């Protein structure tokens, strides 16, 4: 009898283009007001994008407008600052 392999969803980081397990990436979602929010649960409705939990990917996604392209929105400077602070806080906790 064969053992069934459980399917693990995979997603691609929009910055480094590496395919990883969904739970290893951080999901960002476009809110109704057009701002990008971090989706901790991974279940918020709306257009989403995934980033690796490292500073390099986040800075590249924000600097080269990859996050704006993936979410199909325009990010304000305040929203960019909030996302930058979030990744720095996340890395300090680890």
N, C-alpha and C positions, 0 to 999 in steps of 0.2 A: 504494500500500500504506500502511495506517495504522500509525503507531508506537504501540505499547502503552504506556499509562501505568501505572507501577507504583503499586499501592495502598499508601498510607501510613496506618497505623492512627492513629486520633485518639481522644483521651480528654478528659474534662472535669475541670477542677480543682474540687474539692469546696468550695473557699472562694470564689473569684471567679466560678465557673461559666463560664469561658472555655474554648472547645474549641480544643485545640492538638494538635500531633503528639505521639505517645506518647513519643518520645525527648526532647522538650522539657520533660517533666514528671517529677517524682520520685514513684516508687511506694512506698507504705507498705503493709505487710501485717500482718494479725493473726497472731501466733504461737500455738502450741498453748497456752501459758500465759495467753493473753488480752492480752498486751502488744503494742504496735505497734512494728514494726521497719521500718527503711528497707531497701528491696529494691533494691540497686544493679543487679543483673543483670536485674530485671524478670521473673524466672521462678520465684520462690518460690511454692510452693503455698499456697493459702489465700485468704481474702477480702482484696481489695486496694482501695486508694483512691489518687487522684493529687492532687498539689499542685504549684503553680508553684514554681520555685526562688527565691522571694523571701520576705523576712521578714514582709511584710504578710499574705500568704496563710497562712503557717504560724501566726502569732499569732492570726489570726481563726479558723482551724480549731480551735486549741486552746482559745481563750477561749470560743467559742460552742458548744463540744462537737460541732462538725461531724465531726470525725475519729472520735469515739466513735460517732456515729450511723451513719456510713458503714461502719465496721468492725464494728459491732454488738458493742461491748465497752465496758468501763469502764476508763479509763486511771488509773493511780496517779500520785501527784505525782512520784515518781522517774522514771517513764516520760515524763511531760511535760517534765521537766527535761532528760532525755537527748535528746529530739527537738528542744528549743529549742537546746541546745548544738550539735547536728548541723547545723542550718541556719546558725548563726552561723559555725561552722568552715567550712562549704561556701562561704559568701559571702566569707570572708577569703582562701580559696585562689584565688578567681576574680580 
